[in-house]
């Protein structure tokens, strides 16, 4: 009970700090769901007026104060000038790699503790931080054999901070699902757990080294994309060492222009590289904001910070490729059929009706430049359509959807006139021809036969287990399912405890709102 109230208090504090700094002012009232309009209006009552600094700068400061979870949110918004406005997006870019750095002495202590020895055993030079983000910061160093390397050092205490924030998010998600069918459809709890798993991986820098190694192998044949090589000898859970990259960050447009790089080409490379990794390889960089992307002297895109990666199975890759090609060709019927074939839309709905709804999404954005499309309104329309057709959130696609939005935002920053559909078409069409054409069908049959052969050896055990399961089902059908008194009593206690927590939380929130109103009036 006390723990749950603590989580709600933490969430209320975060909401209050963000509202005070103008976060709710970024929401367009015209596209908000009806249930959200009154809370947003009430929240704006606490917004500070007449304070120094721009709205974006105040918002970035508030997110920095709230901690790494909210800095991540700000990094995402920095790639969406069409949603938050160009001025705010530019201010939020400071969260990508310019978070206040820890002193060098703290970083040195972290390195020595992680690698198990004095600093000079591993590095003859170790400079101040050259970039600092919400979870870690990077130092330029030199190894005893003379190589220049980048040393990424995890911030002390960051695991505990994320654990508290995620615990609060879990409580909020559970309460929301108990009280809202829409929250159940969107699977708030599963989404939070997906994020928690990705954060857990990001906190172990050995896993990031493995991700760099795997992504490097996948892209070894790509002429326009690369990642730095990890140095396994100087890598541990809290420290990652890689080769040093001399390149220009993609957010430095002036330097890109001065170096003679073609921004239109770079925008297309960013989008096409992501699609290749997601569709071709089923393994992609899931944190591709401007602070993690560079262009080297040869015009190659260089990606760093592979702490968050996404994976797609063949089913999800086929789904992504077919819906993209369907939108490119304006074949909304096929896009709808793919959703039904994948089981993403319940079968009681009509394919033609869903195709018509998708047309309402696709037609307004065809033959229009990226700077003419309001992504905020597009996302709002997509949200409404998923609700109308009872589509539940697919947690295996959450990382993909988030990354697609970020990548499109990065490409738009480089080239506001980018034609997303024409840029995507070569990658998507090549994969479909290769994997869904005659050759791909033959390979599918071969894989199926191989899988069948592997399963054949375990067929007798499978039939035996199936027979026992059928016997148990028949006995349950004849005698009914009975619960022991202890089980019934435990269910009752759990239900009563859940209701008490939910009611107590509502009273706490009401009390806090009353205090805010009293302070205002």
N, C-alpha and C positions, 0 to 999 in steps of 0.2 A: 504493500500500500504506500509506504513512505517512498520507496524507489519509484513507483509510477508517478506520484505527485512531483518528485524531483525531475523526472523526464519532461512532464508537462510544463513545469516552471522553466526548464531550459529552452523548450520550444517557444514558450511565450516571450521569454527574454529576447530570443533571436528575432521573432516577429516584430517585437517592439523596436529593437535597434534598427532593423531594416526599414520599418515604417517611418521612424524618426528621420532617417536619411533620405527619404523620398522614393523607396523602392516601389511602393504601390502607385506612385505617380507615373510609372512606366506602363501600367496596364491601360489598354484602350477600353473604356467602358462600353463601347459599341459592340465589342466581340466577346465580352465576358458572359458566362452563363448567368441566368437570372439569380440563382442562389448565391452567387459571388458578389453581386453588385453592392448590396447593403454592407457586408463585411468590409469591402474595399473602401466604401465611403466613410465608414466608422474609423477604419484604420488610418485614413488620411487626416483625421482630426489631430493626431499626435505629431504630424509632420512638422519639422522645424522650418520656420520661415525666416528669410533675411540673413541666413548664415553665410559666412565666407566660403568660397570654393564652389566649383561647379557641382551639379547633381551627380555626375559620374564619379568625380573625385571623392565626394562624401560617401557615395555608395561603396567604392573600392576600399575606403578607410574602414567603413562599418564591417565589410566582409573580412578584412584582415583581422579586425578585432575579434570577430566571432570564431575565427579559427579555420583550419585547413578544409573542412567540409564545405564551408561557405565560399572560401577562395576558389574551390573547384567550380562552384556555381557561377562565380564571376568570370572565370576563364571561359566558360561556355558562352555567356552573354556577350563577351568581347568579340566573338566571331559573328554576332547577329546584329549589325547596325540597322537592318530593316525592322527589327523588333524593338530595340531599345533606343534607336537613334544614333547617328554617326558620332555626335559629340560624346555621348555616354560610352559608346563602344571604345572610342579612343582612350578615354580615361581608364576604362576597365582593363585595357591591355597591360597596364602596369602590374596586374596580378599574375601575368603569365611567366615572367622571369625576373621581375624587379621587386619581389617581396623583400622586406628588410632582412639582410643576411645576419647570421650568427657570427660572433667574433671568431677569428682564426683559431684561437686557443681552444675553443669548444670543439671545433671541427677536428683539430689535431688529436684531442683526447678521444673523440669518437673513432678516428682512424686507428689509433694505437690499441684501443680496446677491442675493436673488431678484428684487426689483423694479428693481434697477439704479439706485439713487439714495438720497439721504439720507431718513430717516424723515419729516421735516417736509414733504417734497414731497407725500407721500401722505396723512399723518394729522397733524392738529393736536393730537390727544390720543391716547395709547397707554398703557393701564393695565396693571397686573399681570395674570397669568393668572387667569381666572375658572373654568376647567375644564381638567383635564389628563388625557389618556388615554395609552395605550401608544405610540401613533404620533405624536400631535400634541397641541398645547394651544391654547386659545382665549383671545384678549384682546379686551376691549371698547375700541373706538377711535372717533374722530370724524374725518370727512373734511373737507377745506377748505370744502366747500359746506354743512357743518353736519349731515350725516347721521350717525346713530349706527350703527356697523357691528360685526360680529363678524369678527375676523381669526384665521384658523386657521393655525398655524405648525408645519411638520414638525420633529420632533426631529432634531438633528444625529446622524449615524451610524446612524439606524434602518434604512436600507436594508442596510447591511453586516451588522447584527445579524440581520435576517430572512434574509438570504442564507445565513449560517452555519447557522442553525436549519433552514432548508429543505433545505440540502445534507445535513445529518445525517438528516433525515426521509427523503430520497430513498434514501440508503444503507440505512437500516433497512427501507424498503418493498421494495427490490430483494432483500435477503437473505430477508425474510419470504416473498416470492413464490417464490423459488427453493426454499424448504424447506417450504412449506405450500400445499396445494391450496386450503384455505379462504381464505388470503390472496390467491391468484390469483382466486378467485371474487369476492372483495370488491374486487379491483382496487386494491390499496394504492398502486401506483405512479401510476395515473391519478388517484386521489383527491388525492395529494400535488401532482401537476402542476396539477390544478384549483385547489387552494388557492394554489399559487405564482402562477398567472395572476391570481387575484383580488387577491393582495397587491401584485403589480406595478402593477395599476391603482390600488389604494388609495394607493400612494406618489406618484402624480402628481396633485396637487390641481387641475390644469386639467381632468382627466377627471372629478373630483368635481363641478366647476362645471357641466360638460356634463350630468352625471347629474341635478343639481338642476334644470337648465333643462328637460330632457326630462320628468322626473317632474312638474314644475310644469305643463307643457303637458298632460300626460295627465290630471291631477287638477284642471284649471281649473274644471270644472263640478261638482266635489264640494263640497258645502256644509260638510262636517265634517272636512276634511283639507286641509292645505297644507304647503308647504315654503318656506324663505326664498329670495329671489331673489339670484343671484350678482352680484357687481360685477366685471365682466370687466376693467376698467381697473386694478384692484389685485389681480389674480390671476396667479399664475405656478406653475411646477412645485412649489415648496416653500411657497407662500402662497396661501390662499384667503380672499377677502373676500366676505361676504354681508350682507344686511340684518340688523339686530339684532332678536331675538325676545324680547319680554317675555311670559313664560309660566311655568307651574309644571311642574317635572319630574315625570313619572309615578311616580317612586319616593317622592316626598314626599306620602304619603297624608294626613298631618295638614293640610298646606297645601291640598290638594285639597278636603278636607272643610270647612275653614274658609272657602274661597272659594264653597262652596255647589254644587260640581259633583257630579253623580250618578255614583258610581263604577261602578254596574252598567251605565249607558249607555256610559261610557268604555271599559269592558272589551269590550262588544259592538262599539264603533267600531274599536278596535284590530284585532280579529279580522276584521271585515268589510272594513276598509280594505285589509288585506293581501290578502285573497282577491280583492277587486276588482282590485287592481293586478296580481296574479299571473295570474288567469283572464281578466279583461276586457282588460287591456293587454299582458300578457306581459312586463311589466317591473316589478320590485318592489325595494323597499328590503330588502337582505339582512342588515342588522345592526340589527334593531329591538328592542334591549334598552332597559330603562328609562332609561338615561343619554342615549339619543338621541331620546326621545319626550317631548313636553310637551303641556300643555293651555292654550290661551290664554283670555282673558277671555270670548270668545264661545263657549267650549266646544268649539272645534275641536282635533283632534289635529294637532300640528305636529311633523314629523320633521326632524331635522338629521343631519349626518354621513353623507352618501350616498357614502362611499368604496367600499363594497361593494354592488354591485347584481346582481340576477339576471335572466336572460332565459329565456323559455319560448317555443318554437315552437307552432304551432297543434296539433300532435300531442300535445305534453306538456300543453298547456292542456286539451285534450279529455280526456286521460287523468286529470288531476287532478280535473276537474269530475265525470266519470262515476264515479270511485271514491268521491268524497265523497258524491255523491247515492246511490250504491249502499249505502254504510254508513248514511246517514241513513234510507233506506227498508228497511234490513235485506235488501236484494236481493244476497246474497252470490254468487249464481250470476252476476249481471251484473258484479259487481266482478271475479270470476275471469275471465270472458270478456274483459273489457277488458285485463287483464294479458296474456292470450294473444294478443289482437289486436295489441297494441303490441309483441309479441315479447319481453316481459320475463320470461316463463316458457317454458322449452324445450317444444317441441310434443310431445315424447314423454311428458309428464305428462298426467294426466287432469284435465279441467276440474272435474268434480264433486268430486274429491278436494281440489283446491285451494280450491274454494268451501267445503267442510267445514272446512278449516283456517282460512280467513278468518272463519268463524262463531265459531271458538274465540277469535278476537281481538275481534270486534265485540260479541258478546252480553254479555260481562261488563261492558262500559262503557256499554251503553244504559240509559236511565232511571236513571242515577246521576249525582250531582253531581260537579263537577271535583275537589272535595276528597276524594271517596271513591274516586278512581281512582289506583292506583299506576302512574305512568308508567314507573318503573324496571322493574317486572314486565311491563308491556305491551311495552316495547321489547325486553326479553329474549325474550318469546314471538315477536315479529315476527322477531327475528334467527334464532331456531330454525327458523321456518317458511321463511324465505328459503333457509336451508341445505338443508332437506328437499327443496325444489323447484328446487334448482340455479339460483336467481336470482342473477345477477351484479349488482354495484353499477353503477347507471346514473349516470355522472359528470355528465350534464346535469341530474340531479335532486338532486345532493348539496346544492347551495346552497338549493334549495327545501325539502328535508327538514329541514336545519339551521334555517332561518328559521321554519318551521312550529312546531318545538319551542320556539324562543325566544318567538315571538309568543303561543303558548298559555300559556307561563309568565308573560308580562307580564299577559295577561288574567286569569289565575288570581290573580295578586297583587292586582289591583284588585277582583275579585269571585270569591271562592273557590267560590261556588255557580253559576258560569256554566255553562249548558248549551251545550256546544260545538256539538252537532248542530243544535239549533234556531236558534242564532245564525248558523250557516253556511248554512242552507237557503235563505233568500231570495236571497242572492248567487249561489249555485250554480245554483238552479233558474232564475233569470232568465237567466243566461248560456246554459244548456242550451236553454231555450225559444227564445232569440234566435238561437243559432248552430247547434243541432242539430235545430231544428224545420223546418217547410216553408220559411220564408224563408231560413234558414241553408243549407238544401240547395240552394236556387236560386242563392244567392250562391256556394256551393262550385262548382256547375256552371259559373257564369260565370267564376270564377277559373281553373278547369281549361281552359276553352276559350281564354281569353286566353293562358295559359301554352303551350297547344298551338300557337297561332298564332305565338307568339314563337319556338318551337322549329322550326317548319316550315322556316324559311329555312336552318337549318343541317343539315337532314336529309341532303342529299347527302354532306357531309363526314363525318357520323356513319356512314353506310353504308360509305363508303370505309375509315374506320378500323376498322370492325367486320370487313370483309373481310380486311384485313391481319392483324388479330389472329387470325382463324380460321386463316389460312395458317400463321402462326407456331406456333399450337397443334398443327396437324397435323404440322408438321416435328418439333416436340419429341416428339410421341407416337411417331413413326416411329424417330427416332434416339436418343431418351432425353435426359435432362438431364445434362450433364457439368460437373464443377467442375474448374477449373484446379488444379494442384498448389499454387500460392501460396495460393489460396482455402482449400483443405483445411488447409494448414499454419496459416493465420491463425485458422481456426475452432478448431483444436486448442489454439493458444496462448491464445485467449480463454477457452476452457473451463477450461484448467488454471489460468489466472490467477484466474478466478471461484472455483474450488474452494479455491485457496490463501487468498484473502481471507476466504472464509467460514470455513475452518478456523482461520485466525489470529484472526478475531473471536471465535469460540467459546472459544479458549484465553485470550484477554484477559478475556472475561467470567468464565470459570471462575476465573482468577487473582484478579480483583477480588472475587468472592464469597468466595474463600478468605481474602483479607485481611480482609474484613468479619467473617467468622466468627472469625478469630484475635483480632481486636480485641474481639469480644463475649465470647469464652470464655477 
